[in-house]
Amino acid sequence: MEQNLTYELAYAELKKITSEIESEAVSVDVLATKVKRASELIAFCQAKLKSTETEVMKIIQQMETWAKK
């Protein structure tokens, strides 16, 4: 995956690929390539969401600990 890829860019690219496939704008010759890229983007987005969720949960736990003091 590219180092400059963000969740927003990955999601936008995934939406574009999905739209192309749904509208049958993708030729059979490139379909497998598009599906593979979509799979990579989905994995990237899932990982990004999971790491963000973990980070947010840590911050919330810290805030709760500070509030108890």
PDB file of N, CA, C and O in Angstrom:
ATOM      1  N   MET A   1       0.845  -1.185   0.000  1.00  0.00           N
ATOM      2  CA  MET A   1       0.000   0.000   0.000  1.00  0.00           C
ATOM      3  C   MET A   1       0.891   1.249   0.000  1.00  0.00           C
ATOM      4  O   MET A   1       1.975   1.239   0.585  1.00  0.00           O
ATOM      5  N   GLU A   2       0.450   2.288  -0.634  1.00  0.00           N
ATOM      6  CA  GLU A   2       1.224   3.513  -0.695  1.00  0.00           C
ATOM      7  C   GLU A   2       1.337   4.142   0.686  1.00  0.00           C
ATOM      8  O   GLU A   2       0.425   4.034   1.506  1.00  0.00           O
ATOM      9  N   GLN A   3       2.457   4.794   0.933  1.00  0.00           N
ATOM     10  CA  GLN A   3       2.671   5.423   2.236  1.00  0.00           C
ATOM     11  C   GLN A   3       1.806   6.660   2.421  1.00  0.00           C
ATOM     12  O   GLN A   3       1.482   7.011   3.555  1.00  0.00           O
ATOM     13  N   ASN A   4       1.426   7.325   1.347  1.00  0.00           N
ATOM     14  CA  ASN A   4       0.627   8.543   1.439  1.00  0.00           C
ATOM     15  C   ASN A   4      -0.873   8.271   1.503  1.00  0.00           C
ATOM     16  O   ASN A   4      -1.671   9.207   1.571  1.00  0.00           O
ATOM     17  N   LEU A   5      -1.252   7.027   1.481  1.00  0.00           N
ATOM     18  CA  LEU A   5      -2.666   6.677   1.459  1.00  0.00           C
ATOM     19  C   LEU A   5      -3.323   7.000   2.790  1.00  0.00           C
ATOM     20  O   LEU A   5      -2.825   6.623   3.851  1.00  0.00           O
ATOM     21  N   THR A   6      -4.434   7.695   2.723  1.00  0.00           N
ATOM     22  CA  THR A   6      -5.225   7.986   3.912  1.00  0.00           C
ATOM     23  C   THR A   6      -6.536   7.219   3.807  1.00  0.00           C
ATOM     24  O   THR A   6      -6.873   6.678   2.754  1.00  0.00           O
ATOM     25  N   TYR A   7      -7.255   7.181   4.898  1.00  0.00           N
ATOM     26  CA  TYR A   7      -8.555   6.515   4.897  1.00  0.00           C
ATOM     27  C   TYR A   7      -9.469   7.158   3.852  1.00  0.00           C
ATOM     28  O   TYR A   7     -10.145   6.464   3.093  1.00  0.00           O
ATOM     29  N   GLU A   8      -9.481   8.478   3.823  1.00  0.00           N
ATOM     30  CA  GLU A   8     -10.367   9.190   2.902  1.00  0.00           C
ATOM     31  C   GLU A   8     -10.031   8.885   1.445  1.00  0.00           C
ATOM     32  O   GLU A   8     -10.928   8.671   0.630  1.00  0.00           O
ATOM     33  N   LEU A   9      -8.737   8.864   1.119  1.00  0.00           N
ATOM     34  CA  LEU A   9      -8.330   8.547  -0.257  1.00  0.00           C
ATOM     35  C   LEU A   9      -8.671   7.103  -0.614  1.00  0.00           C
ATOM     36  O   LEU A   9      -9.153   6.820  -1.711  1.00  0.00           O
ATOM     37  N   ALA A  10      -8.415   6.196   0.322  1.00  0.00           N
ATOM     38  CA  ALA A  10      -8.716   4.781   0.079  1.00  0.00           C
ATOM     39  C   ALA A  10     -10.213   4.579  -0.123  1.00  0.00           C
ATOM     40  O   ALA A  10     -10.637   3.861  -1.028  1.00  0.00           O
ATOM     41  N   TYR A  11     -11.007   5.221   0.729  1.00  0.00           N
ATOM     42  CA  TYR A  11     -12.459   5.089   0.635  1.00  0.00           C
ATOM     43  C   TYR A  11     -12.974   5.660  -0.685  1.00  0.00           C
ATOM     44  O   TYR A  11     -13.848   5.072  -1.323  1.00  0.00           O
ATOM     45  N   ALA A  12     -12.432   6.803  -1.089  1.00  0.00           N
ATOM     46  CA  ALA A  12     -12.851   7.411  -2.360  1.00  0.00           C
ATOM     47  C   ALA A  12     -12.501   6.512  -3.537  1.00  0.00           C
ATOM     48  O   ALA A  12     -13.301   6.340  -4.457  1.00  0.00           O
ATOM     49  N   GLU A  13     -11.306   5.943  -3.503  1.00  0.00           N
ATOM     50  CA  GLU A  13     -10.905   5.045  -4.591  1.00  0.00           C
ATOM     51  C   GLU A  13     -11.781   3.790  -4.607  1.00  0.00           C
ATOM     52  O   GLU A  13     -12.161   3.298  -5.669  1.00  0.00           O
ATOM     53  N   LEU A  14     -12.086   3.291  -3.435  1.00  0.00           N
ATOM     54  CA  LEU A  14     -12.940   2.103  -3.330  1.00  0.00           C
ATOM     55  C   LEU A  14     -14.335   2.395  -3.882  1.00  0.00           C
ATOM     56  O   LEU A  14     -14.906   1.567  -4.591  1.00  0.00           O
ATOM     57  N   LYS A  15     -14.884   3.563  -3.562  1.00  0.00           N
ATOM     58  CA  LYS A  15     -16.188   3.943  -4.095  1.00  0.00           C
ATOM     59  C   LYS A  15     -16.149   4.037  -5.626  1.00  0.00           C
ATOM     60  O   LYS A  15     -17.094   3.628  -6.301  1.00  0.00           O
ATOM     61  N   LYS A  16     -15.059   4.573  -6.163  1.00  0.00           N
ATOM     62  CA  LYS A  16     -14.914   4.701  -7.616  1.00  0.00           C
ATOM     63  C   LYS A  16     -14.876   3.317  -8.273  1.00  0.00           C
ATOM     64  O   LYS A  16     -15.545   3.073  -9.277  1.00  0.00           O
ATOM     65  N   ILE A  17     -14.086   2.426  -7.690  1.00  0.00           N
ATOM     66  CA  ILE A  17     -13.988   1.066  -8.245  1.00  0.00           C
ATOM     67  C   ILE A  17     -15.344   0.370  -8.184  1.00  0.00           C
ATOM     68  O   ILE A  17     -15.762  -0.277  -9.143  1.00  0.00           O
ATOM     69  N   THR A  18     -16.019   0.507  -7.062  1.00  0.00           N
ATOM     70  CA  THR A  18     -17.337  -0.107  -6.891  1.00  0.00           C
ATOM     71  C   THR A  18     -18.317   0.421  -7.935  1.00  0.00           C
ATOM     72  O   THR A  18     -19.065  -0.342  -8.547  1.00  0.00           O
ATOM     73  N   SER A  19     -18.299   1.724  -8.126  1.00  0.00           N
ATOM     74  CA  SER A  19     -19.189   2.337  -9.112  1.00  0.00           C
ATOM     75  C   SER A  19     -18.887   1.840 -10.522  1.00  0.00           C
ATOM     76  O   SER A  19     -19.801   1.555 -11.295  1.00  0.00           O
ATOM     77  N   GLU A  20     -17.605   1.737 -10.850  1.00  0.00           N
ATOM     78  CA  GLU A  20     -17.213   1.246 -12.175  1.00  0.00           C
ATOM     79  C   GLU A  20     -17.690  -0.190 -12.392  1.00  0.00           C
ATOM     80  O   GLU A  20     -18.201  -0.533 -13.458  1.00  0.00           O
ATOM     81  N   ILE A  21     -17.515  -1.015 -11.370  1.00  0.00           N
ATOM     82  CA  ILE A  21     -17.920  -2.423 -11.491  1.00  0.00           C
ATOM     83  C   ILE A  21     -19.444  -2.534 -11.595  1.00  0.00           C
ATOM     84  O   ILE A  21     -19.964  -3.283 -12.423  1.00  0.00           O
ATOM     85  N   GLU A  22     -20.156  -1.780 -10.744  1.00  0.00           N
ATOM     86  CA  GLU A  22     -21.619  -1.836 -10.763  1.00  0.00           C
ATOM     87  C   GLU A  22     -22.202  -1.336 -12.078  1.00  0.00           C
ATOM     88  O   GLU A  22     -23.223  -1.846 -12.541  1.00  0.00           O
ATOM     89  N   SER A  23     -21.560  -0.341 -12.681  1.00  0.00           N
ATOM     90  CA  SER A  23     -22.077   0.207 -13.944  1.00  0.00           C
ATOM     91  C   SER A  23     -21.544  -0.550 -15.153  1.00  0.00           C
ATOM     92  O   SER A  23     -21.789  -0.173 -16.299  1.00  0.00           O
ATOM     93  N   GLU A  24     -20.813  -1.621 -14.877  1.00  0.00           N
ATOM     94  CA  GLU A  24     -20.236  -2.464 -15.917  1.00  0.00           C
ATOM     95  C   GLU A  24     -19.287  -1.681 -16.823  1.00  0.00           C
ATOM     96  O   GLU A  24     -19.162  -1.978 -18.011  1.00  0.00           O
ATOM     97  N   ALA A  25     -18.617  -0.672 -16.245  1.00  0.00           N
ATOM     98  CA  ALA A  25     -17.660   0.139 -16.999  1.00  0.00           C
ATOM     99  C   ALA A  25     -16.272  -0.488 -17.009  1.00  0.00           C
ATOM    100  O   ALA A  25     -15.348   0.047 -17.622  1.00  0.00           O
ATOM    101  N   VAL A  26     -16.126  -1.613 -16.336  1.00  0.00           N
ATOM    102  CA  VAL A  26     -14.829  -2.289 -16.247  1.00  0.00           C
ATOM    103  C   VAL A  26     -14.825  -3.456 -17.230  1.00  0.00           C
ATOM    104  O   VAL A  26     -15.722  -4.299 -17.221  1.00  0.00           O
ATOM    105  N   SER A  27     -13.820  -3.485 -18.059  1.00  0.00           N
ATOM    106  CA  SER A  27     -13.727  -4.596 -19.013  1.00  0.00           C
ATOM    107  C   SER A  27     -13.306  -5.862 -18.279  1.00  0.00           C
ATOM    108  O   SER A  27     -12.708  -5.804 -17.204  1.00  0.00           O
ATOM    109  N   VAL A  28     -13.616  -6.964 -18.853  1.00  0.00           N
ATOM    110  CA  VAL A  28     -13.261  -8.262 -18.276  1.00  0.00           C
ATOM    111  C   VAL A  28     -11.747  -8.361 -18.108  1.00  0.00           C
ATOM    112  O   VAL A  28     -11.269  -9.017 -17.182  1.00  0.00           O
ATOM    113  N   ASP A  29     -11.001  -7.725 -18.984  1.00  0.00           N
ATOM    114  CA  ASP A  29      -9.546  -7.792 -18.944  1.00  0.00           C
ATOM    115  C   ASP A  29      -8.955  -7.153 -17.690  1.00  0.00           C
ATOM    116  O   ASP A  29      -7.883  -7.560 -17.244  1.00  0.00           O
ATOM    117  N   VAL A  30      -9.633  -6.160 -17.115  1.00  0.00           N
ATOM    118  CA  VAL A  30      -9.101  -5.485 -15.924  1.00  0.00           C
ATOM    119  C   VAL A  30      -9.917  -5.749 -14.663  1.00  0.00           C
ATOM    120  O   VAL A  30      -9.593  -5.244 -13.589  1.00  0.00           O
ATOM    121  N   LEU A  31     -10.966  -6.536 -14.799  1.00  0.00           N
ATOM    122  CA  LEU A  31     -11.835  -6.797 -13.659  1.00  0.00           C
ATOM    123  C   LEU A  31     -11.082  -7.395 -12.468  1.00  0.00           C
ATOM    124  O   LEU A  31     -11.254  -6.937 -11.338  1.00  0.00           O
ATOM    125  N   ALA A  32     -10.264  -8.397 -12.705  1.00  0.00           N
ATOM    126  CA  ALA A  32      -9.526  -9.038 -11.614  1.00  0.00           C
ATOM    127  C   ALA A  32      -8.593  -8.044 -10.926  1.00  0.00           C
ATOM    128  O   ALA A  32      -8.448  -8.070  -9.703  1.00  0.00           O
ATOM    129  N   THR A  33      -7.972  -7.184 -11.697  1.00  0.00           N
ATOM    130  CA  THR A  33      -7.078  -6.167 -11.131  1.00  0.00           C
ATOM    131  C   THR A  33      -7.862  -5.201 -10.245  1.00  0.00           C
ATOM    132  O   THR A  33      -7.408  -4.847  -9.157  1.00  0.00           O
ATOM    133  N   LYS A  34      -9.022  -4.780 -10.704  1.00  0.00           N
ATOM    134  CA  LYS A  34      -9.862  -3.862  -9.926  1.00  0.00           C
ATOM    135  C   LYS A  34     -10.346  -4.522  -8.638  1.00  0.00           C
ATOM    136  O   LYS A  34     -10.341  -3.899  -7.576  1.00  0.00           O
ATOM    137  N   VAL A  35     -10.761  -5.774  -8.734  1.00  0.00           N
ATOM    138  CA  VAL A  35     -11.235  -6.491  -7.547  1.00  0.00           C
ATOM    139  C   VAL A  35     -10.102  -6.674  -6.540  1.00  0.00           C
ATOM    140  O   VAL A  35     -10.311  -6.539  -5.334  1.00  0.00           O
ATOM    141  N   LYS A  36      -8.908  -6.979  -7.034  1.00  0.00           N
ATOM    142  CA  LYS A  36      -7.752  -7.126  -6.150  1.00  0.00           C
ATOM    143  C   LYS A  36      -7.450  -5.810  -5.444  1.00  0.00           C
ATOM    144  O   LYS A  36      -7.200  -5.792  -4.239  1.00  0.00           O
ATOM    145  N   ARG A  37      -7.470  -4.714  -6.188  1.00  0.00           N
ATOM    146  CA  ARG A  37      -7.216  -3.397  -5.589  1.00  0.00           C
ATOM    147  C   ARG A  37      -8.294  -3.068  -4.563  1.00  0.00           C
ATOM    148  O   ARG A  37      -7.993  -2.546  -3.489  1.00  0.00           O
ATOM    149  N   ALA A  38      -9.531  -3.367  -4.883  1.00  0.00           N
ATOM    150  CA  ALA A  38     -10.621  -3.123  -3.937  1.00  0.00           C
ATOM    151  C   ALA A  38     -10.395  -3.912  -2.655  1.00  0.00           C
ATOM    152  O   ALA A  38     -10.626  -3.398  -1.560  1.00  0.00           O
ATOM    153  N   SER A  39      -9.952  -5.142  -2.782  1.00  0.00           N
ATOM    154  CA  SER A  39      -9.663  -5.969  -1.619  1.00  0.00           C
ATOM    155  C   SER A  39      -8.559  -5.353  -0.763  1.00  0.00           C
ATOM    156  O   SER A  39      -8.652  -5.355   0.465  1.00  0.00           O
ATOM    157  N   GLU A  40      -7.524  -4.832  -1.400  1.00  0.00           N
ATOM    158  CA  GLU A  40      -6.430  -4.172  -0.673  1.00  0.00           C
ATOM    159  C   GLU A  40      -6.929  -2.920   0.050  1.00  0.00           C
ATOM    160  O   GLU A  40      -6.545  -2.653   1.189  1.00  0.00           O
ATOM    161  N   LEU A  41      -7.784  -2.163  -0.625  1.00  0.00           N
ATOM    162  CA  LEU A  41      -8.320  -0.944  -0.020  1.00  0.00           C
ATOM    163  C   LEU A  41      -9.225  -1.252   1.159  1.00  0.00           C
ATOM    164  O   LEU A  41      -9.198  -0.548   2.169  1.00  0.00           O
ATOM    165  N   ILE A  42     -10.022  -2.298   1.035  1.00  0.00           N
ATOM    166  CA  ILE A  42     -10.889  -2.712   2.139  1.00  0.00           C
ATOM    167  C   ILE A  42     -10.047  -3.110   3.346  1.00  0.00           C
ATOM    168  O   ILE A  42     -10.349  -2.716   4.472  1.00  0.00           O
ATOM    169  N   ALA A  43      -9.006  -3.880   3.120  1.00  0.00           N
ATOM    170  CA  ALA A  43      -8.117  -4.293   4.216  1.00  0.00           C
ATOM    171  C   ALA A  43      -7.463  -3.078   4.868  1.00  0.00           C
ATOM    172  O   ALA A  43      -7.356  -3.008   6.092  1.00  0.00           O
ATOM    173  N   PHE A  44      -7.026  -2.123   4.049  1.00  0.00           N
ATOM    174  CA  PHE A  44      -6.418  -0.907   4.584  1.00  0.00           C
ATOM    175  C   PHE A  44      -7.414  -0.137   5.441  1.00  0.00           C
ATOM    176  O   PHE A  44      -7.086   0.286   6.550  1.00  0.00           O
ATOM    177  N   CYS A  45      -8.622   0.045   4.933  1.00  0.00           N
ATOM    178  CA  CYS A  45      -9.645   0.796   5.670  1.00  0.00           C
ATOM    179  C   CYS A  45     -10.013   0.097   6.976  1.00  0.00           C
ATOM    180  O   CYS A  45     -10.161   0.751   8.009  1.00  0.00           O
ATOM    181  N   GLN A  46     -10.159  -1.210   6.938  1.00  0.00           N
ATOM    182  CA  GLN A  46     -10.474  -1.952   8.156  1.00  0.00           C
ATOM    183  C   GLN A  46      -9.371  -1.800   9.192  1.00  0.00           C
ATOM    184  O   GLN A  46      -9.651  -1.595  10.373  1.00  0.00           O
ATOM    185  N   ALA A  47      -8.128  -1.898   8.763  1.00  0.00           N
ATOM    186  CA  ALA A  47      -6.998  -1.750   9.685  1.00  0.00           C
ATOM    187  C   ALA A  47      -6.954  -0.339  10.267  1.00  0.00           C
ATOM    188  O   ALA A  47      -6.692  -0.160  11.456  1.00  0.00           O
ATOM    189  N   LYS A  48      -7.210   0.652   9.431  1.00  0.00           N
ATOM    190  CA  LYS A  48      -7.202   2.041   9.887  1.00  0.00           C
ATOM    191  C   LYS A  48      -8.314   2.284  10.894  1.00  0.00           C
ATOM    192  O   LYS A  48      -8.096   2.938  11.914  1.00  0.00           O
ATOM    193  N   LEU A  49      -9.494   1.766  10.620  1.00  0.00           N
ATOM    194  CA  LEU A  49     -10.610   1.914  11.553  1.00  0.00           C
ATOM    195  C   LEU A  49     -10.316   1.232  12.887  1.00  0.00           C
ATOM    196  O   LEU A  49     -10.615   1.776  13.950  1.00  0.00           O
ATOM    197  N   LYS A  50      -9.738   0.053  12.822  1.00  0.00           N
ATOM    198  CA  LYS A  50      -9.421  -0.694  14.043  1.00  0.00           C
ATOM    199  C   LYS A  50      -8.380   0.045  14.875  1.00  0.00           C
ATOM    200  O   LYS A  50      -8.525   0.151  16.093  1.00  0.00           O
ATOM    201  N   SER A  51      -7.327   0.559  14.231  1.00  0.00           N
ATOM    202  CA  SER A  51      -6.295   1.265  14.984  1.00  0.00           C
ATOM    203  C   SER A  51      -6.838   2.570  15.563  1.00  0.00           C
ATOM    204  O   SER A  51      -6.457   2.964  16.665  1.00  0.00           O
ATOM    205  N   THR A  52      -7.715   3.236  14.832  1.00  0.00           N
ATOM    206  CA  THR A  52      -8.324   4.460  15.339  1.00  0.00           C
ATOM    207  C   THR A  52      -9.229   4.151  16.525  1.00  0.00           C
ATOM    208  O   THR A  52      -9.231   4.884  17.514  1.00  0.00           O
ATOM    209  N   GLU A  53      -9.993   3.077  16.431  1.00  0.00           N
ATOM    210  CA  GLU A  53     -10.861   2.673  17.537  1.00  0.00           C
ATOM    211  C   GLU A  53     -10.032   2.381  18.786  1.00  0.00           C
ATOM    212  O   GLU A  53     -10.391   2.804  19.885  1.00  0.00           O
ATOM    213  N   THR A  54      -8.933   1.664  18.617  1.00  0.00           N
ATOM    214  CA  THR A  54      -8.058   1.336  19.740  1.00  0.00           C
ATOM    215  C   THR A  54      -7.493   2.606  20.364  1.00  0.00           C
ATOM    216  O   THR A  54      -7.467   2.741  21.587  1.00  0.00           O
ATOM    217  N   GLU A  55      -7.047   3.523  19.538  1.00  0.00           N
ATOM    218  CA  GLU A  55      -6.481   4.780  20.030  1.00  0.00           C
ATOM    219  C   GLU A  55      -7.523   5.604  20.785  1.00  0.00           C
ATOM    220  O   GLU A  55      -7.233   6.152  21.849  1.00  0.00           O
ATOM    221  N   VAL A  56      -8.723   5.688  20.240  1.00  0.00           N
ATOM    222  CA  VAL A  56      -9.795   6.438  20.891  1.00  0.00           C
ATOM    223  C   VAL A  56     -10.161   5.799  22.237  1.00  0.00           C
ATOM    224  O   VAL A  56     -10.385   6.504  23.221  1.00  0.00           O
ATOM    225  N   MET A  57     -10.220   4.489  22.273  1.00  0.00           N
ATOM    226  CA  MET A  57     -10.539   3.801  23.528  1.00  0.00           C
ATOM    227  C   MET A  57      -9.473   4.076  24.590  1.00  0.00           C
ATOM    228  O   MET A  57      -9.809   4.255  25.761  1.00  0.00           O
ATOM    229  N   LYS A  58      -8.204   4.111  24.206  1.00  0.00           N
ATOM    230  CA  LYS A  58      -7.130   4.430  25.146  1.00  0.00           C
ATOM    231  C   LYS A  58      -7.284   5.846  25.689  1.00  0.00           C
ATOM    232  O   LYS A  58      -7.102   6.090  26.882  1.00  0.00           O
ATOM    233  N   ILE A  59      -7.619   6.769  24.803  1.00  0.00           N
ATOM    234  CA  ILE A  59      -7.799   8.160  25.225  1.00  0.00           C
ATOM    235  C   ILE A  59      -8.973   8.270  26.198  1.00  0.00           C
ATOM    236  O   ILE A  59      -8.877   8.962  27.211  1.00  0.00           O
ATOM    237  N   ILE A  60     -10.060   7.601  25.898  1.00  0.00           N
ATOM    238  CA  ILE A  60     -11.229   7.624  26.782  1.00  0.00           C
ATOM    239  C   ILE A  60     -10.878   7.037  28.141  1.00  0.00           C
ATOM    240  O   ILE A  60     -11.274   7.583  29.171  1.00  0.00           O
ATOM    241  N   GLN A  61     -10.139   5.932  28.157  1.00  0.00           N
ATOM    242  CA  GLN A  61      -9.730   5.330  29.422  1.00  0.00           C
ATOM    243  C   GLN A  61      -8.853   6.286  30.221  1.00  0.00           C
ATOM    244  O   GLN A  61      -9.001   6.393  31.438  1.00  0.00           O
ATOM    245  N   GLN A  62      -7.941   6.981  29.545  1.00  0.00           N
ATOM    246  CA  GLN A  62      -7.100   7.967  30.222  1.00  0.00           C
ATOM    247  C   GLN A  62      -7.940   9.090  30.803  1.00  0.00           C
ATOM    248  O   GLN A  62      -7.703   9.527  31.929  1.00  0.00           O
ATOM    249  N   MET A  63      -8.910   9.553  30.048  1.00  0.00           N
ATOM    250  CA  MET A  63      -9.777  10.634  30.517  1.00  0.00           C
ATOM    251  C   MET A  63     -10.572  10.179  31.731  1.00  0.00           C
ATOM    252  O   MET A  63     -10.745  10.941  32.683  1.00  0.00           O
ATOM    253  N   GLU A  64     -11.054   8.951  31.706  1.00  0.00           N
ATOM    254  CA  GLU A  64     -11.817   8.422  32.839  1.00  0.00           C
ATOM    255  C   GLU A  64     -10.925   8.293  34.069  1.00  0.00           C
ATOM    256  O   GLU A  64     -11.368   8.557  35.186  1.00  0.00           O
ATOM    257  N   THR A  65      -9.673   7.890  33.869  1.00  0.00           N
ATOM    258  CA  THR A  65      -8.718   7.779  34.978  1.00  0.00           C
ATOM    259  C   THR A  65      -8.444   9.152  35.569  1.00  0.00           C
ATOM    260  O   THR A  65      -8.398   9.305  36.790  1.00  0.00           O
ATOM    261  N   TRP A  66      -8.261  10.152  34.713  1.00  0.00           N
ATOM    262  CA  TRP A  66      -8.005  11.513  35.204  1.00  0.00           C
ATOM    263  C   TRP A  66      -9.225  12.060  35.940  1.00  0.00           C
ATOM    264  O   TRP A  66      -9.079  12.777  36.930  1.00  0.00           O
ATOM    265  N   ALA A  67     -10.422  11.729  35.469  1.00  0.00           N
ATOM    266  CA  ALA A  67     -11.650  12.228  36.098  1.00  0.00           C
ATOM    267  C   ALA A  67     -11.834  11.645  37.492  1.00  0.00           C
ATOM    268  O   ALA A  67     -12.448  12.278  38.350  1.00  0.00           O
ATOM    269  N   LYS A  68     -11.309  10.442  37.728  1.00  0.00           N
ATOM    270  CA  LYS A  68     -11.466   9.790  39.027  1.00  0.00           C
ATOM    271  C   LYS A  68     -10.504  10.357  40.066  1.00  0.00           C
ATOM    272  O   LYS A  68     -10.695  10.153  41.265  1.00  0.00           O
ATOM    273  N   LYS A  69      -9.468  11.069  39.612  1.00  0.00           N
ATOM    274  CA  LYS A  69      -8.471  11.607  40.545  1.00  0.00           C
ATOM    275  C   LYS A  69      -8.928  12.856  41.214  1.00  0.00           C
ATOM    276  O   LYS A  69      -8.198  13.425  42.025  1.00  0.00           O
TER     277      LYS A  69
END
